[in-house]
Amino acid sequence: MAFSKEERYNLKVKIAYLHYIKDKTQVEIANRFNISRPTVIKLLKEAKAEGIIKIQIAELRNENMFAEDEIILCDLLGIRDVKIVGASNDHIDVVTDRIGSAAAEYVMSIMQSEFHVGIGWGKTLEHFAEKMMPAEKISSIEFIPLLGGLGTNKDIKMFANALCERIAANFPQSIVQYLYAPMFAADEITAEAFLTSKPIQAMLCKMAGLDMAIIGIDSDIEHSTTIMNYLATDADMFSDSNITDLREAHAVGNVCTYFYDLDGNICDVPINKRRIGIDIDSLRATPNVIAAAGGKYKIESIIGAARANLFNILITDEHTAKGIIQKLQ
């Protein structure tokens, strides 16, 4: 697995911390980061040679002030890896821009030619797509939208089809599969017609064989981008009764329009039967599910999504990370 210089350095710091402070074995560390034990040994040797490992772990370059919090968050959320980025303040524009940059770098550290990559939607992923850079040595990637979009919304750049197209432009000989469907059908009968059609069935099969997925995490009901977009463009598709159902189910967020509560239970609400997108078992079975999310309204959303096993890698900002730690410790 090829790591960028920055990711390799950060990985050395994390491995050193786990091995020497948390007493994790080399095998446990290898499993955690999905790398081989010889790679762990090599990185530990490099860390010693570079002076990272002394009597205590020394973050000599002072470039990753959050290594310890990243490990703590991994343990608290029960996920494989966390990348925390610094942000001058918790303003959402600052946070999404920093997370987008970090997500782009992280994705490039594990992206490989001929990967099958699923893409979610949202403002943070729009920033992520903007930060992606051309990679001539990585090619023939298939990009697959994980859910439908809002056909009447003017801001189509943050929806899955458009994001796939924009990201794919960075990788030679890559292709985009398009999901021509809404996020939510008008009713259950229409949803069934979509889901049983040959084109959608073919897309669902592709979603079941992903190597990587990059997703956003939506906020609570009061601040949900999903709900606000539907209310602004097609209120009939997301009615007051739907919102009432979600409140009564104690929904704290959604991933690819799967609404869940703080304990990670998928909300049993009628609107679930109208969604058009990846099956939850397919998402959970994807080896690398990278969630890019931050902001004060997403603390419980991130916790609930982790408990629902909807991602295994988190890219977030320092303010959100601190809020999650305070909430869970």
N, C-alpha and C positions, 0 to 999 in steps of 0.2 A: 504494500500500500504506500503510495507516494504522499508525503506530507510537505506542505510549504515550510519554509524556514521558520516562520512564526508559529505554526501549529506544532512543528517538531519540538521547538523550544518549550512551548506551553505543556506539551505532553510529557516531556522530561520532568518538569516541575511537579505535575500531578502524580506521575509514577513514583517519584522520589518521596513525595508526601505520603502516599498510600503505603509504600514499602517500609519506610523508616519511622514514620510517626503512627500510622494506623496498623502496622504489623500485618499488612496483607501479603500473601504469598505471591510469587511471580505468576503462578497459574491463575490465581484469582484476578490479578491485574490484567493478564492477557485476555481472559474471558470478558472482563468488564469493558475493555476498549476494542474488542474484536480483532486482536492482533495475536501473533504467535509468541510463545514464551522466549524463543531466541531473540525476538525483537525487543522484548522487555529487558532482557539481559544486556543487549547492545545499547539501549537507551540509558540504562542505569550506568553503564561504563562511561558513556559519553558525558552524562551528568557529573560523574565524579571527576573526569578529566577537565571539565570546564569550570569546576569549582562550585557547581550548584549544590552538591552534597558535601557538607562539612560535618561538624558536630550536630548542627541543626540545618534544616533546609534554608539555603540562602537564595533569595530571589535577586540575584546580582544586577540584572538589567532593569529591575523595577518596572518591567513592562506588563507583568501580570500580577497586580495587587490582589486579585480575587481568587487565587488558586485554592486557598483553604475554603472559602465560601462555596466555590464550585463543587468541591468534594462533599461538603456538608449538604448542599442542595441535592446532589446525586443520591445521597443516603436518605434524606428526608422524603424525596419524591419517588424513590425507588426506580431511578432511570440510569442509563448507562453513562451519559456525559452531559456536562453543562459548560457553556461558554458565557461568561459575564463580561459585558462591556461597560466602560466608564461613560458617564453622561454628565454634562455640566449642570443639568437640572432635570426635573422630571416632566418637562413639557413634552407632550406627545410627539410633536414634530422632531424634536431633538432625539427622543428615544427611538422612534421608528427609523430614523436615518442611521443612527449608530448600530442598531440591531440589523438593519438591512445590509450594512457593510460587513459586519461580522458573519452573518449568515452566508453571504456570497463567498467569503474566504473559507469558511468551514466546508461548504458544499464542494468547492474546488479541491479541497484536501482529500476528499474521498471519492470524487467523481471518476469514473472509468469509462473508456470507450465501450460502446454497445450496451450501456446501462439502459434500463427501462425506468424512467423517472416520472413520478406523479406530482402534479402541482395543484395546490389548493388555491385560495384567493384571499384578498384583503389588502389594506393599505400597506401593511408591513411587507407583504410579499411584493407589492409594487415597488417599494424602495429596494428590496432585495434584487429584483430583476434589473433595476437601473444600475446597480453596482456590479453586476456580472460583467466580466471582461472576456474578450476573445481568447480561446484556448485551442490553438491549432493542433496540438498533439493529442487532444481528446476528441474523438469523432464517433459518428454513427450512433448517436443517442436517440432514443425514442421518448418523446415527451407526451404525457397523457394527462389531460385535465381530470381532476378527481370529482368534479361536480359541475352541474349546469350553471347558467348565469342568469342575469336579469336583462332580458332583451330590450326593455324600454329605458334602461339607465344610460345616461350620457357618459358617465365615467367608466367606460368599459375596460380601461387599462388595468384595473385591479381584479378582473375576473379571469378564471382559469384558462380559457381558450387564448385570450390575448397574452397572458403571462407566459404560457407555453411557447407561443410564437416569438415573443421577445427574447426569451432565454435561449431558445434553440438557435437563434441567429449567431450565437457565440461559438457554436460547435460545428465543424465541417461535417457535411453529409448526414446531418441529423434531420429527423422528421417530427412532425406534430400530428397527433391524432386529435380530431375535433369532436367535442360532445355537443351536438345540436339539441339542446334541451334546456328547460328552465331549472332553477334550483328546486322549486316546488311546483308540481302540477296543480291545475285548478281544482282537481278533486281526485279521489282515490281511483276512480275508473280511468281517468286520463293518465294518472301515474302508472297504472298497470299496463296501459297500452304502450307507454314509453318504454317501460322496463322489460317488456316481453318482445319488443321489436328487435329485429336482427341487428341493426346498427348499435343499439344500446347494449344488447347482449354481448356483442363483440368487444365493446369498450369495457364492460364489466369483467370480461375474461382477461383483458390486458391489465386491468387494475389488480387482479388476483396474482399477478406475477411480477410485481415491481421489485426493483433493487433498492430504490430510494423514494421517499416522498418528502416534499417540503410543504409544510402546512402553516397556516395562521391559527390563532386561537381567539375566538370572539369573546367579547365582554359579557357582563351580566345583562339582564333584560333591559334595564334602564339605559344602557349605553351600547347595546348591541348594534354593530354595523349591519348585520343581516336584517334585523327588524327595521332599523331606521331607513335603509334603502328601499325596502318593500313599502313602508308607509309613505315614502316620498314619491314612489313611482307607480305602485299598484296596490293600494291599501286593501282591495278586495281579496288579494292573494294571501295577505297576512292580517287577519281580522282581529278585532278586540277580543273575541273569544279564544283565538289562538294564543294571544298574549296572556289572557287570564289562565288558560291551561298551563302555560309555562310557569307562571308565578305560583300556582297551586302545587306544581311539581317541584318547586324550589330550584329551578334551573339557574345555574351560575355562569353558564357559558355554552359555546358550541364549537365543535370541530367538524368541518365539512358538513355542516347543518345537523350533526348529531348533538342534541341538547342533553345536558347531564347535570346532576346535582353535585354538591360539594363532596359527597362520599364517592363519587365516580359512577353512580347509577345512571344509566341512560333513561331519560324521562319517557314515561309511557304516555305519550300525548298523540292525539289524532294526526297532527301535522307530520309526524314521522312517516305515515303511510303515503304521503304526497311528495317526499323528497326524491330527487334524482341524483344519484352519486355513488361513490364507492361503498361497497358493503363493509360493515364494521369489522368483520372477521378478516377481510383482505387487508384493511389498514393495519390491524394488529399483527398480522403475519409478515408485514413488510420489514426487512432487516434493519433499515435505517430510516426512521421517521423523525425528521428534524422540524421542531416547532420553533418558529421565530415569533416571539410575542413579548410585549412589555407595556407598562403603564399602570397607574394606580388602580384602574378598574379591572385589571386582569389578574390580580393576585389570587383570588379564589377560583377564577376561571382556569388558571394554570394548575392549581392544586387538584381541582376536580378532574381535569383532563388527564393528569398523571395517574390519578387513582383509577380512572377508567381505562388505563393502558392504551391511550390514543397516540402517544409519542414516546420515544426513548432517548431523544437528544433535545436539549433546550438551549436556545440562544436568547438571552434576555439582558436587561440593563441592571446596573448596580442598585438602583432605587427599588425596582420590582423584586430583585433577589433578596434584598434586605427585608422587604415586606413579607415575602414568603417565609423566610427563616423565622422572623418574629411571630408569624402566625402559627407555625408548626412546632416551634421549640417550647 
